[in-house]
Amino acid sequence: MRWGIICGVSIAAFIVTALLPPIPQPQSYHHFADQRTIFGVPHGLDVLSNLAFLVSGVLGLLFIVRFGRALDSGTRWAFATLFLGLAL
């Protein structure tokens, strides 16, 4: 019963979202703060600053793989999901 409600609400939200018109975005949104090219990467520091998220996510996943046995299964999966999302 509970899964049926969750699936029903999720499907309804997906349908409503799919039927909404596109939200216009101002062109000024694409004017990033850093206009330099660093190591061939346009808007260098805006892009390369995301490496900190990648590194911390991968290190968290490695920690879970290596030392996660001390945690119960639910906590281990919760942390793995968190760190995978952080890395992505």
Backbone torsions as a table, in degrees:
resi	resn	phi	psi	omega
1	MET	NA	-47.4	-177.8
2	ARG	-65.6	-40.3	179.0
3	TRP	-66.5	-33.3	177.2
4	GLY	-63.8	-40.5	177.5
5	ILE	-65.8	-44.9	-179.9
6	ILE	-61.7	-45.9	179.5
7	CYS	-65.3	-40.4	179.4
8	GLY	-62.8	-45.3	178.6
9	VAL	-64.9	-40.2	179.7
10	SER	-64.1	-44.6	179.7
11	ILE	-65.4	-42.3	178.5
12	ALA	-62.5	-42.4	178.9
13	ALA	-64.7	-39.2	178.1
14	PHE	-63.4	-43.9	-179.1
15	ILE	-64.8	-45.0	178.9
16	VAL	-61.2	-43.4	179.8
17	THR	-65.1	-39.7	179.9
18	ALA	-66.3	-28.8	-177.7
19	LEU	-87.6	-11.3	179.5
20	LEU	-70.5	146.5	176.7
21	PRO	-71.5	157.7	178.2
22	PRO	-60.4	145.4	178.1
23	ILE	-91.6	117.7	-178.5
24	PRO	-66.2	142.7	-179.9
25	GLN	-120.3	131.7	-179.1
26	PRO	-65.5	145.4	179.7
27	GLN	-63.5	-23.0	179.5
28	SER	-66.0	-17.1	177.8
29	TYR	-60.4	-32.1	-175.9
30	HIS	-85.5	3.5	177.0
31	HIS	-91.4	88.5	-176.2
32	PHE	-73.1	162.1	-176.3
33	ALA	-66.5	-43.1	-177.0
34	ASP	-98.0	115.2	-178.4
35	GLN	-96.9	0.8	-176.7
36	ARG	-80.4	156.2	171.6
37	THR	-102.6	122.5	-178.3
38	ILE	-121.2	123.0	-178.6
39	PHE	54.8	36.2	179.4
40	GLY	78.9	5.9	-178.9
41	VAL	-102.0	115.1	177.6
42	PRO	-64.1	146.2	-177.2
43	HIS	55.8	49.1	-168.8
44	GLY	-43.7	-59.8	-174.7
45	LEU	-72.7	-25.9	175.2
46	ASP	-64.8	-38.1	-178.3
47	VAL	-83.4	-48.3	-174.2
48	LEU	-69.3	-18.9	177.2
49	SER	-66.6	-19.5	177.6
50	ASN	-72.6	-12.0	177.0
51	LEU	-61.2	-29.2	177.6
52	ALA	-62.5	-38.2	177.1
53	PHE	-67.7	-41.7	179.3
54	LEU	-62.3	-47.7	-178.5
55	VAL	-62.8	-46.0	-178.7
56	SER	-67.0	-35.1	176.9
57	GLY	-66.9	-43.7	179.5
58	VAL	-67.1	-42.6	177.9
59	LEU	-62.7	-38.2	176.6
60	GLY	-64.3	-42.3	176.9
61	LEU	-63.2	-41.8	177.5
62	LEU	-63.4	-38.2	177.8
63	PHE	-63.4	-42.4	179.4
64	ILE	-64.9	-41.7	179.3
65	VAL	-64.8	-41.1	-174.0
66	ARG	-80.8	-44.8	-172.5
67	PHE	-116.4	8.2	-174.8
68	GLY	-70.9	-12.5	-179.4
69	ARG	-64.0	-22.2	179.3
70	ALA	-75.1	-14.0	-179.2
71	LEU	-98.8	154.3	174.8
72	ASP	-73.4	164.2	-172.6
73	SER	-58.3	-43.5	-179.1
74	GLY	-64.0	-42.3	178.8
75	THR	-66.8	-39.8	179.7
76	ARG	-61.6	-44.6	178.7
77	TRP	-66.7	-36.7	179.0
78	ALA	-63.9	-45.4	178.5
79	PHE	-67.4	-38.3	178.5
80	ALA	-62.2	-40.9	178.2
81	THR	-65.5	-42.4	178.7
82	LEU	-59.8	-49.7	-176.1
83	PHE	-71.3	-32.7	176.0
84	LEU	-65.9	-43.6	176.8
85	GLY	-62.1	-37.7	178.3
86	LEU	-65.2	-42.1	180.0
87	ALA	-67.7	-37.9	-179.6
88	LEU	-71.6	NA	NA
